[in-house]
Protein backbone atom coordinates (compact mmCIF):
# COMPACT_ATOMS: atom_id res chain seq x y z
CA UNK A 1 0.00 0.00 0.00
CA UNK A 2 1.35 3.39 -0.95
CA UNK A 3 1.54 6.29 1.49
CA UNK A 4 -1.12 8.29 -0.41
CA UNK A 5 -3.56 5.36 -0.19
CA UNK A 6 -2.81 4.87 3.51
CA UNK A 7 -3.40 8.56 4.13
CA UNK A 8 -6.68 8.44 2.17
CA UNK A 9 -7.85 5.42 4.18
CA UNK A 10 -7.21 7.26 7.43
CA UNK A 11 -9.07 10.34 6.23
CA UNK A 12 -12.04 8.28 5.04
CA UNK A 13 -12.06 6.31 8.31
CA UNK A 14 -12.22 9.64 10.15
CA UNK A 15 -15.16 10.67 7.97
CA UNK A 16 -16.99 7.46 8.99
CA UNK A 17 -16.31 8.34 12.64
CA UNK A 18 -17.59 11.88 11.97
CA UNK A 19 -20.76 10.38 10.50
CA UNK A 20 -21.38 8.27 13.62
CA UNK A 21 -20.46 11.06 16.04
CA UNK A 22 -22.55 13.60 14.15
CA UNK A 23 -25.68 11.44 14.24
CA UNK A 24 -25.19 10.21 17.80
CA UNK A 25 -24.52 13.68 19.25
CA UNK A 26 -26.98 15.56 17.03
CA UNK A 27 -24.14 17.60 15.55
CA UNK A 28 -25.73 18.02 12.13
CA UNK A 29 -22.97 20.27 10.81
CA UNK A 30 -20.48 17.47 11.53
CA UNK A 31 -22.82 14.98 9.81
CA UNK A 32 -23.12 17.21 6.73
CA UNK A 33 -19.33 17.70 6.62
CA UNK A 34 -18.93 14.02 5.68
CA UNK A 35 -20.73 14.56 2.36
CA UNK A 36 -20.52 16.70 -0.73
CA UNK A 37 -23.32 19.31 -0.70
CA UNK A 38 -25.18 17.49 -3.49
CA UNK A 39 -24.55 13.93 -2.21
CA UNK A 40 -27.27 11.35 -2.75
CA UNK A 41 -28.00 9.71 0.63
CA UNK A 42 -30.32 6.71 0.46
CA UNK A 43 -31.93 5.32 3.62
CA UNK A 44 -34.86 3.69 1.76
CA UNK A 45 -33.91 0.19 2.97
CA UNK A 46 -35.06 1.22 6.45
CA UNK A 47 -36.93 4.54 6.06
CA UNK A 48 -38.78 6.33 3.28
CA UNK A 49 -35.92 8.82 3.09
CA UNK A 50 -33.52 9.80 0.34
CA UNK A 51 -31.97 13.17 -0.39
CA UNK A 52 -29.09 15.59 -0.08
CA UNK A 53 -27.35 16.15 3.27
CA UNK A 54 -29.46 19.27 3.92
CA UNK A 55 -32.69 17.38 3.14
CA UNK A 56 -31.70 14.46 5.38
CA UNK A 57 -30.81 16.78 8.27
CA UNK A 58 -34.13 18.61 7.92
CA UNK A 59 -35.84 15.25 8.57
CA UNK A 60 -33.39 13.80 11.11
CA UNK A 61 -32.94 16.83 13.36
CA UNK A 62 -36.46 16.91 14.85
CA UNK A 63 -36.72 13.10 14.94
CA UNK A 64 -33.45 12.57 16.79
CA UNK A 65 -34.44 15.08 19.49
CA UNK A 66 -36.92 12.45 20.74
CA UNK A 67 -34.41 9.56 20.74
CA UNK A 68 -33.02 9.30 24.27
CA UNK A 69 -29.73 7.75 23.12
CA UNK A 70 -28.13 6.21 20.08
CA UNK A 71 -24.64 4.85 19.48
CA UNK A 72 -23.25 3.79 16.11
CA UNK A 73 -20.48 1.23 15.88
CA UNK A 74 -18.91 1.26 12.41
CA UNK A 75 -16.61 -1.68 11.66
CA UNK A 76 -15.18 -4.02 9.02
CA UNK A 77 -14.42 -1.24 6.57
CA UNK A 78 -13.29 -2.17 3.07
CA UNK A 79 -11.84 0.21 0.49
CA UNK A 80 -11.54 -0.01 -3.31
CA UNK A 81 -9.70 2.94 -4.86
CA UNK A 82 -10.30 3.96 -8.46
CA UNK A 83 -8.39 7.16 -9.22
CA UNK A 84 -9.91 10.06 -7.25
CA UNK A 85 -12.79 7.89 -6.00
CA UNK A 86 -13.05 5.18 -3.39
CA UNK A 87 -15.84 2.64 -2.94
CA UNK A 88 -16.25 1.96 0.78
CA UNK A 89 -18.35 -0.62 2.60
CA UNK A 90 -18.62 -0.25 6.37
CA UNK A 91 -20.77 -2.44 8.60
CA UNK A 92 -22.75 -0.93 11.46
CA UNK A 93 -24.48 -1.88 14.67
CA UNK A 94 -26.68 0.88 16.05
CA UNK A 95 -28.36 0.28 19.40
CA UNK A 96 -30.76 3.04 20.40
CA UNK A 97 -33.84 3.78 22.48
CA UNK A 98 -36.70 4.92 20.28
CA UNK A 99 -39.69 6.92 21.52
CA UNK A 100 -42.60 4.68 22.46
CA UNK A 101 -40.56 1.47 22.21
CA UNK A 102 -39.89 -0.67 25.30
CA UNK A 103 -36.34 -1.96 25.25
CA UNK A 104 -33.34 -1.23 23.10
CA UNK A 105 -33.65 -1.27 19.33
CA UNK A 106 -30.67 -2.84 17.56
CA UNK A 107 -30.06 -2.13 13.88
CA UNK A 108 -27.45 -4.09 11.90
CA UNK A 109 -26.35 -3.51 8.34
CA UNK A 110 -23.81 -1.72 6.21
CA UNK A 111 -23.21 1.56 4.45
CA UNK A 112 -21.93 1.66 0.88
CA UNK A 113 -20.25 4.97 0.11
CA UNK A 114 -18.68 6.47 -2.98
CA UNK A 115 -16.07 8.84 -1.61
CA UNK A 116 -14.55 11.43 -3.93
CA UNK A 117 -11.44 13.50 -3.46
CA UNK A 118 -12.37 17.19 -3.25
CA UNK A 119 -10.50 20.40 -2.47
CA UNK A 120 -11.75 19.89 1.11
CA UNK A 121 -10.56 16.29 1.36
CA UNK A 122 -12.41 13.02 0.92
CA UNK A 123 -16.21 13.40 0.95
CA UNK A 124 -19.02 10.94 0.36
CA UNK A 125 -20.90 11.74 -2.85
CA UNK A 126 -23.25 8.77 -2.53
CA UNK A 127 -24.30 6.59 0.39
CA UNK A 128 -26.73 3.68 0.54
CA UNK A 129 -27.74 2.09 3.82
CA UNK A 130 -28.56 -1.63 3.72
CA UNK A 131 -30.40 -2.97 6.74
CA UNK A 132 -29.65 -6.63 7.48
CA UNK A 133 -31.46 -7.13 10.78
CA UNK A 134 -33.46 -5.28 13.45
CA UNK A 135 -34.52 -6.42 16.89
CA UNK A 136 -35.77 -5.06 20.20
CA UNK A 137 -34.11 -6.41 23.34
CA UNK A 138 -34.59 -6.19 27.10
CA UNK A 139 -34.37 -3.38 29.56
CA UNK A 140 -33.25 0.11 28.53
CA UNK A 141 -31.67 0.94 31.90
CA UNK A 142 -27.87 1.21 31.68
CA UNK A 143 -25.83 -1.01 33.99
CA UNK A 144 -23.59 1.95 34.79
CA UNK A 145 -24.35 5.61 34.30
CA UNK A 146 -21.39 7.72 33.26
CA UNK A 147 -20.78 10.76 35.41
CA UNK A 148 -18.18 13.45 35.37
CA UNK A 149 -16.26 13.41 38.63
CA UNK A 150 -13.61 15.87 37.51
CA UNK A 151 -10.90 13.35 38.45
CA UNK A 152 -8.22 12.55 35.91
C-alpha positions in Angstrom: 0.0 0.0 0.0 1.4 3.4 -1.0 1.5 6.3 1.5 -1.1 8.3 -0.4 -3.6 5.4 -0.2 -2.8 4.9 3.5 -3.4 8.6 4.1 -6.7 8.4 2.2 -7.9 5.4 4.2 -7.2 7.3 7.4 -9.1 10.3 6.2 -12.0 8.3 5.0 -12.1 6.3 8.3 -12.2 9.6 10.2 -15.2 10.7 8.0 -17.0 7.5 9.0 -16.3 8.3 12.6 -17.6 11.9 12.0 -20.8 10.4 10.5 -21.4 8.3 13.6 -20.5 11.1 16.0 -22.6 13.6 14.1 -25.7 11.4 14.2 -25.2 10.2 17.8 -24.5 13.7 19.2 -27.0 15.6 17.0 -24.1 17.6 15.5 -25.7 18.0 12.1 -23.0 20.3 10.8 -20.5 17.5 11.5 -22.8 15.0 9.8 -23.1 17.2 6.7 -19.3 17.7 6.6 -18.9 14.0 5.7 -20.7 14.6 2.4 -20.5 16.7 -0.7 -23.3 19.3 -0.7 -25.2 17.5 -3.5 -24.6 13.9 -2.2 -27.3 11.3 -2.7 -28.0 9.7 0.6 -30.3 6.7 0.5 -31.9 5.3 3.6 -34.9 3.7 1.8 -33.9 0.2 3.0 -35.1 1.2 6.5 -36.9 4.5 6.1 -38.8 6.3 3.3 -35.9 8.8 3.1 -33.5 9.8 0.3 -32.0 13.2 -0.4 -29.1 15.6 -0.1 -27.4 16.1 3.3 -29.5 19.3 3.9 -32.7 17.4 3.1 -31.7 14.5 5.4 -30.8 16.8 8.3 -34.1 18.6 7.9 -35.8 15.3 8.6 -33.4 13.8 11.1 -32.9 16.8 13.4 -36.5 16.9 14.9 -36.7 13.1 14.9 -33.4 12.6 16.8 -34.4 15.1 19.5 -36.9 12.4 20.7 -34.4 9.6 20.7 -33.0 9.3 24.3 -29.7 7.7 23.1 -28.1 6.2 20.1 -24.6 4.9 19.5 -23.2 3.8 16.1 -20.5 1.2 15.9 -18.9 1.3 12.4 -16.6 -1.7 11.7 -15.2 -4.0 9.0 -14.4 -1.2 6.6 -13.3 -2.2 3.1 -11.8 0.2 0.5 -11.5 0.0 -3.3 -9.7 2.9 -4.9 -10.3 4.0 -8.5 -8.4 7.2 -9.2 -9.9 10.1 -7.3 -12.8 7.9 -6.0 -13.1 5.2 -3.4 -15.8 2.6 -2.9 -16.3 2.0 0.8 -18.4 -0.6 2.6 -18.6 -0.2 6.4 -20.8 -2.4 8.6 -22.8 -0.9 11.5 -24.5 -1.9 14.7 -26.7 0.9 16.0 -28.4 0.3 19.4 -30.8 3.0 20.4 -33.8 3.8 22.5 -36.7 4.9 20.3 -39.7 6.9 21.5 -42.6 4.7 22.5 -40.6 1.5 22.2 -39.9 -0.7 25.3 -36.3 -2.0 25.3 -33.3 -1.2 23.1 -33.7 -1.3 19.3 -30.7 -2.8 17.6 -30.1 -2.1 13.9 -27.5 -4.1 11.9 -26.3 -3.5 8.3 -23.8 -1.7 6.2 -23.2 1.6 4.4 -21.9 1.7 0.9 -20.2 5.0 0.1 -18.7 6.5 -3.0 -16.1 8.8 -1.6 -14.6 11.4 -3.9 -11.4 13.5 -3.5 -12.4 17.2 -3.3 -10.5 20.4 -2.5 -11.8 19.9 1.1 -10.6 16.3 1.4 -12.4 13.0 0.9 -16.2 13.4 1.0 -19.0 10.9 0.4 -20.9 11.7 -2.9 -23.2 8.8 -2.5 -24.3 6.6 0.4 -26.7 3.7 0.5 -27.7 2.1 3.8 -28.6 -1.6 3.7 -30.4 -3.0 6.7 -29.6 -6.6 7.5 -31.5 -7.1 10.8 -33.5 -5.3 13.4 -34.5 -6.4 16.9 -35.8 -5.1 20.2 -34.1 -6.4 23.3 -34.6 -6.2 27.1 -34.4 -3.4 29.6 -33.3 0.1 28.5 -31.7 0.9 31.9 -27.9 1.2 31.7 -25.8 -1.0 34.0 -23.6 2.0 34.8 -24.4 5.6 34.3 -21.4 7.7 33.3 -20.8 10.8 35.4 -18.2 13.4 35.4 -16.3 13.4 38.6 -13.6 15.9 37.5 -10.9 13.4 38.4 -8.2 12.5 35.9 
